[in-house]
Amino acid sequence: MLGVRALAGCFIVGCVLAAPAAAQTPLRQVIDTELKAAWKKENLKPAGRASDSVFLRRIYLDLVGMVPSIEETTAFLKDADPDKRGKLIDKLLVDPRYAGQQAHVWDLILFGRHPQNIFDTRKHDQFTKWMADQFARNEPYDRIVQKILLGEEDGSQMFYVQYKNSPEEAATAVSRVFLGTQLQCARCHDHPFEHWTQKDFFGLAGFFVRLVVIDGGGVEGKKKFKVAEKSTGDVLFAGSVKELKPGMKGEPVKPKFLGGDVLKEPALPVGFKEVDLKVKPKGDLPKPVFSRKEKLVEWMTSKDNPFFARALANRVWAQFMGRGFVNPVDDLSEKNEPTHPIALKAITDGLIANKFDLKWVIREIANSDAYQIGDVGETTEALPRYYDRARVRPLSAEELMASLGVATGHGADWAVKSQNATVEYMLRFFGEPNDGQGHFQGSLAEHLFLNNAGQIRQLGQSRKGNLAESILTSKEPWDAKVDRLFLSVLSRTPTMVERDRFVKHLTSDAKLTPALVEEAIWVLVSCSEFRFNR
């Protein structure tokens, strides 16, 4: 009788005896094996495992964009479960704040602080909310990119609004962000160091030349945009910039997949007449006879695309580890070899096998020894090339705003709820803490704001339910109050020296206790330890 049954570790399927498939090595284990091999090869002494308090603050900032509350901190530090780190990672991946943090990270990747076409895209909250919804539903990454590049869902259109009437700029951004390939050097001449030619660049731009952004009206930040696609129009190529002469218009270039074939496009029907999209259409947008953008999306997000999954693997690794296996993160060129090629391939293959599940890859990275390494070691670089010490990074403006509110008991949304320009100030002074390469570039304006701004000082003043009030009304001894202060702001207990100094200062004059508590809170939130992810 044919059937399936287990027997002594084997399976009998009909009359065929076969051993079960070997369990696949977890990605986190592959990562750790490759990093340890590199440390040995480079004769590096890695930092030890991060302490619970260091790990706690790091994982909260990376996954939910703010420091943990004192309740979250004390619960974790008291937990004796050896699996508590993995359980916390799982908990934060389903926390509603996770989606907002991921949307914030990708908003900066796709728009930056100074987006193009700034009058229409300076405020693009509808796109950020749309992205947060994608992450909340754990939409696969390839589907998110498909939606962005199709631009058909409300909110998703804002990416294209940046590049209205600029197909060359759209091609540059799409190749850099989603394919990890920098083509800008091939815009004016064949790339001097890579094999990309001008026709490769303009061939990619050909997929965007027929797109038309239609402004549906509305106030800034709430405008309704639609993205239409014409059936006619090509990019004109006139050769190298050096060869250009006045009046030269160039020859039309057909769309060409990067590193691949020219798009095969059917002929237009006889007597075809293009719809005038300058007249705002009512109802549904007219469909093109043949959609170039749909073919681009189909090719780009295919599991067989040689660029797409690899670019994501390198980028998500850089998001949590500070730098990509290939650095810069968006320059996966032939001459820019990865530091850990096997690990990069493992993440790439894993993403494809797991259907671009971002939570899966984030969970694997966060559970690795590589991610949970300490931030103090022999290496002094902020972003160690071989990851032998954890990265040290400044908090983004959004992370800093939320963390200030959590630490002082005012709530993560304190800046948004304030009746002044707090958010604008925070973005102005803390919006660009590095030079684009991960190097911290704190400004004098940032320093002065932390030292003098009333918004920062007010966070330390006693209000119902906040940190200052809990310190002033508590019946605990002062050493316990100082512990509460440090746990709230820095997610750790003070050293003996710190505790003694703070107790001595806070009890120096009973008449000035409220002012002394306020000052103590300000000292901690303005120190470098709070400014960074350590």
Secondary structure, 3 states (H helix, E strand, C coil): CCCEEEECCEEEECCEEECCCCCCCCHHHHHHHHHHHHHHHCCCCCCCECCHHHHHHHHHHHHHCCCCCHHHHHHHHHCCCCCHHHHHHHHHHCCHHHHHHHHHHHHHHHCCCCCCCHHHHCCCHHHHHHHHHHHHCCCCHHHHHHHHHHCCCCCCCHHHHCCCCCHHHHHHHHHHHHHCCCCHHHCCCCCCCCCCCHHHHHHHHCCCCCEEEEECCCCCCCCCEEEEECCCCCEEECCCHHHCCCCCCCEEECCECCCCCECCCCCCCCCCCCCCCCCCCCCCCCCCCCCHHHHHHHHHCCCCCCCHHHHHHHHHHHHHHCCCCCCCCCCCCCCCCCCCHHHHHHHHHHHHHCCCCHHHHHHHHHCCCCCCECCCCCCCCCCCCCCCCCCCCECCHHHHHHHHHHHHCCCCCHHHHCCCCHHHHHHHHHCCCECCCCCECCCHHHHHHHHHCHHHHHCCCCCCCCHHHHHHHCCCCHHHHHHHHHHHHHCCCCCHHHHHHHHHHHCCCHHHHHHHHHHHHHHHHCCHHHHECC
